[in-house]
């Protein structure tokens, strides 16, 4: 692993565990096992490294799994969200979602980070909306609520449940959200 990769991986882990304000450049270089000068050879600032962390984290969201006709659209959404829950479970739900954590912490602090986090949440919402439109076209989900509004509900509700799971360090809030979502909100319409 290159020095830049070690710094980037340490930054991602620490931002996710401690937040932006709770992580210093010194913390990052110690965790990466590199001299402080190496940090500035690869990243111009902590903010730049955090932008890289947002990209790396978002790459693990597996949005590509929402596309494609291999299984039903609703099944793809459920599989996608359960994948996210499994990822959070690896840390016993102690870290939550990096995007939600940063959204709560940095809006007034850094417009560039706010824009990056918002952009990734918007891309996730757009991918969900496309899959929900497919589900509506296939008759799996009622058309009573527009796909875009359902996608907004999924992102906001999931991130809220993820934040609560982080708070209580338990998957129960996420399971409750998923149960209501798939048993009621996205239930197959009556024939």
Secondary structure, 3 states (H helix, E strand, C coil): CCHHHHHHHHHHHHHHHHCCCCCCHHHHHHHHCCCHHHHHHHCCCHHHHHHHHHHHHHHCCCHHHHCCCCCCHHHHHHHHHHHHHHHHHCCCCCCCCHHHHHHHHHCCCCHHHHHHHHHHHHHHHHHHHHHHHHHHHCCCCCCCCCHHHHHHHHHHHHHHHHHHHHHHCCCHHHHHHHHHHHHHHCCCCCC
